[in-house]
Amino acid sequence: MTTAAELVAVWRAAVAACDPRVVVGDAIAEMELKPGPVSVVAIGKAAGAMAAGAVDGLAARGIGIRDGIVVTVDGVGVPETVTGSGLRVRRAGHPVADGRSEAAGREVMELARGVGVDEVMLVLVSGGASALMAVPRDGVTRAEKVARVGEVMRSGAAIGEINRVRGELSAVKGGRLAAMCPGRVVTLVVSDVPGDDVGVVGSGPTVPGKEGDVVRLVAGMETLRRVAATKLGDRVAGSGRRAAGIGPTVEEREEVIAGTVEEVMREVVGVAQRIEAGGAWVAGGEWTVAVTGEGRGGRATHLALMVAREIAGLDGVRVLVAGSDGIDGTGPWAGAVVDGETWARVASEGERGLRECDSGTVLAAVGATITSGPTGVNHADLVIVVRPET
């Protein structure tokens, strides 16, 4: 039987295989770079790991680092190899920008303007960069910018729309950071948005770039899904169908799953109702949740709780919903695993949790949540539906 713990193990293995340090190091090994020193800017939830990959890759090629800044979220560790290289580490507000976000952004702007015309600025962008580097454009205060972005976020808008508004109000987004750098800008992106549009990730501080600049996607949202499907398939091949508890066919949703949480819930529930014993279904993506309360949780636990309500009493099905970054909205959880018995276990608290956006608290109370802490990986959320053989 595939237990909740086994599903969580698949999620952890998929996250571990998407290490930003490795993909950035591999990309630098293949890139065309001059031997002169490089300035490094890393911004986002995966900034520490991406910066470590840059340090590794540049050192392997004998390229020095002239200057550098790493801007990331509170609670995410930064490898010693980064701090030891002289890169400055800054923490800033997420998902809501704060005074530290503006200070970090102005520090990045100063670094960019100081890059020589014959030098290179290596920019490493991952999800969360929009809030972490938030300098309002002239005529707009930070409070006004935060208030406007907050309105759009609470409306349930997709990340592309949220970042479009951020870009309109920003002094650094929408390619403005690249424009203020006299030198060549090389950008490596780890995407957490549907479609892997590099101009949307972090609101595209270096997209579009100047002539001669380079922007490269080094890991996208489909990476997590593919690795998870492979891990599920490996369990089958390695142990046999009945021993693994999953059938020989692992179905992948090749397009990212997106839309409102209600739309995604209906699709996931449909899969749960049709999937045959021994089957598995894997999807990756993100969805929107209109915030209606001040509870703790995020889109992963909210979807999981909604699914739990709809599959109540359904025998044998388990559903995992978890964010690759290990942080689901305002809670300390990555997500949750639910089944046909979960809704009965949460009792009347279930409806309250959905109404007040307190899904994480409700699911944690019955031991359904997944806790990992920040992972440094940023490929949105993973959804797995299984009906183990009995």
C-alpha positions, 0 to 999 in steps of 0.5 A: 500500500502507498502510505502518506509517508511514501507519497511524501518521500516521492515529493521530497525526492523530486524536490531534491533532484531539482537542486538550483545549485546543480542546474546553475553550475551546469549552465555556467560550465556551458556558457560563453563567458570572458575570463574577466571578473563577474559581478553576481546578483541572485534574487529569489527563494532559490537565490542562495542555492543559485549563487552557490552554483555560480560560485562553483561554476565560475571557480571551475572555469577560473573566473573571479567574482568582482562583487555580488549580492544575494537577496533571499527570504527569511529562514532560507539557509545560504551555503557557506561557499557563498558567504565565503566568496565575499557575496553580500547576503540580504534578507527581505520581505516575502510575499509582501515587500518591506523596507528591506526589499527596497534597501536591497533593491537600491543596493542591487541598482548601485551594483548594476550601475558600477559594472564596467562596459566590458564586464559582465553582470550575472543575474540569477532570478527565481520565484519570490524576486518581485517582493524581495527587490522592490524599488518603486518608480519615481512618483510612487511610494513603497506604501502605495506600491505594496497596497496596489499589489496587495489588492491584486493578490487578494483578488485571486489574480494569476502570478502573471497579472500580479507581476505585471502590476509590480513591473508597472510600479517598479524602478527595476522590473520589466528590464529596467535593471538590465538597462541601467547596467553598462556591461553585458547582462547574463541572466539564468532563470529558475521558473515557478510560473506557468509557461516558464515565461522568463519575463514573468519570473520575478517580474523580469528585472533583466527582460527584455535585455539590451543588445548582447545580453543573454537570458536563459531558462535553466529549470522550469515548472515541468522539472518537478513533475517529471522527476516525481513521475519518474520516482513513482515509475521507479518504485514500480520497476524496482519492486513490482506492481503489488509490492510498490502499491502503484500500477505500471502506468503513471499518468502525467498531465503534461500541461501545467495545472492552473486556474482558480483553486475551484477549477483545479479542485474539480479536475483533481477530484475528477481524477480521484474518482476515475483512477483505477486501483494501482494507478497514479496521476501527477501534475505540476503548476499553481492556482489562485485563491481569493483570500477571504480571511486571515488564517494560516495556509496557502494555495497547496493546503487550501486545495488539499482541504477542498479536495478532502471535502469532495472525496469524503468517503471515497475509498482507497484514494490519496492526494498529495498537494505540496509546494516545491519551496517548502513554504505554503503561503503564510504557514510553515507547511509545504502542503498536505496529504488527504484521503477519503477519511480526512474531511470526517477527521477535521469535522466542522473545522473544515468549512471554517478553514476554507471560509477563513483561509485557515486550511493549514491550521485545520489540516495540521491539527489532524496530522495531514500537513507536510513540514520540511522548512524552506527547500531552496527549490522553486518550481511551484506545486506538485499534485499526486493522486494515487489509488493503491492496490489493496 
